[in-house]
Amino acid sequence: MQTTPVYIICSPRPLVGKTLLARQLCEFLLLKNGEVAAFDINLKEPSLLDYLPDVTETAEVDDTFGKMALMDRLIVNDGIAKVIDLGFHAFDEFFKMTDEIGFMKEAARRKVAPVILFVADTDRASARAFPVLQEQISRIALIAIDNEHVVRGELPAAMSRGRILRVAALPVFLRTYVDRLTFSFTGYLRSEKDSSTELHQWIRRNYLSFRELELSLILQRS
Amino acid sequence: MAKPVVIVVGADKGGVGKTTVSRTLLDYFSANNVPARAFDTESPRGTLKRFHPDLTEIVDMTTTSDQMKIFDTLNSGTSVTVIDVRAGLLSPALASLRDIGFLDAAKSGQITFAVFHILGPSIASLDEIAETANFMGGAKYFLVKNFINDTQFFQWDQATYNSYFHRIKDATELTIPKLNELAYEQVEVASVPFLRFVANKGLHDEAANYSFVLRGYVRHWLAAVWSEFDRIKLTELVGSSPGKRGGEK
């Protein structure tokens, strides 16, 4: 039976690469499925809406109306993968709410598969936030993102025991290049004929990680 | 045959959440498979009846005929009778119960009688406790601090409160937590029991389309209220064995 994945990209820290990851994941899902629905709850940081306005809508969790508008969309098993770029300022409120309303249980009942992509960092806020997620989210659905650009070394022990998705650091000049609002990862793969370039390989490696993540989730649920 | 159980929910002040507490009680009994009926004394237009029309009858407790309707039918087979007493009517209602010999029957153990006294934030509520205490001989007495309507209990001096609270032997305190305003409002608009709202169903069991978020808030809140009822061993009080209940998933 069809399940609908909901990827929630989050961290209690700003500027750890959430939006970069959300952009890539959205483009990967668009490439693979032809459609994706993205939600930007990240308006205080670089915004997904600026990069992918055609598939992104803004959302809020500051009040109950905002929560209703967002969660009532997420809980639908419509076959369209969802990506949420959750800003650091909304982290606590979002997961407090999902806990209170029993989001994980209801999602399982409705064949919706939330996947939490927690962008790891070595600071105290991240160390405090991760166990909170572990209490609420099953081991299969909680993935620590080891962004080399942020962590630069070993992941904190608590985060290294579960599932990990590694993202290699990009050189600064490439980072500046991909940060342009007009840049498209899939567009680059299509237009750049030389597949040996560092960026080409970086994007392909990340797409492959997403593909592996998808497959492992499907296998573990079957 | 099981002993009849009468639960009076009241306060001498309006707007403190009497009907809300009555609704949670009816939902709790329904989930625990305890047959219950209710009387709404907000005659002629009862709020409780709007939410539980099949279980509720509107009565005027000041009239003898309606007192007969309630108390002469206690042995009709339904084990629990919940009476939602209109604002300002708690003390007179208890006085009527005393006059008809009901309180004596409770004292002698023929009937299980419990009072859920919903407290408001002001000192007037404490005077109510003192007044009510005179009638509480054979009753289980529960003082309910209801936070659902954002009541703040800071106006009370704890020592003063305790001095009133301890006047009633074996009084037990209960706390009803706050429910998200929008969720509360949506249940009001839907006019269904909390349980049905959580299950996304209308009054006649038809599928409804309530917000998942609001249903989640109500489910979370109802679980907290029921855990208070579990804490005071309400199912045992009404003579039912505690077991796994339906509707709580």
Chai-1 contact restraints between the chains, C-beta under 6 A:
chainA,res_idxA,chainB,res_idxB,connection_type,confidence,min_distance_angstrom,max_distance_angstrom,comment,restraint_id
A,T64,B,N180,contact,1.0,0.0,6.0,A-B,restraint_1
A,T64,B,L182,contact,1.0,0.0,6.0,A-B,restraint_2
A,K67,B,V213,contact,1.0,0.0,6.0,A-B,restraint_3
A,M68,B,S211,contact,1.0,0.0,6.0,A-B,restraint_4
A,M68,B,V213,contact,1.0,0.0,6.0,A-B,restraint_5
A,M71,B,F212,contact,1.0,0.0,6.0,A-B,restraint_6
A,M71,B,V213,contact,1.0,0.0,6.0,A-B,restraint_7
A,D72,B,S211,contact,1.0,0.0,6.0,A-B,restraint_8
A,D72,B,F212,contact,1.0,0.0,6.0,A-B,restraint_9
A,I75,B,F212,contact,1.0,0.0,6.0,A-B,restraint_10
A,E100,B,H220,contact,1.0,0.0,6.0,A-B,restraint_11
A,I101,B,V213,contact,1.0,0.0,6.0,A-B,restraint_12
A,I101,B,G216,contact,1.0,0.0,6.0,A-B,restraint_13
A,G102,B,G216,contact,1.0,0.0,6.0,A-B,restraint_14
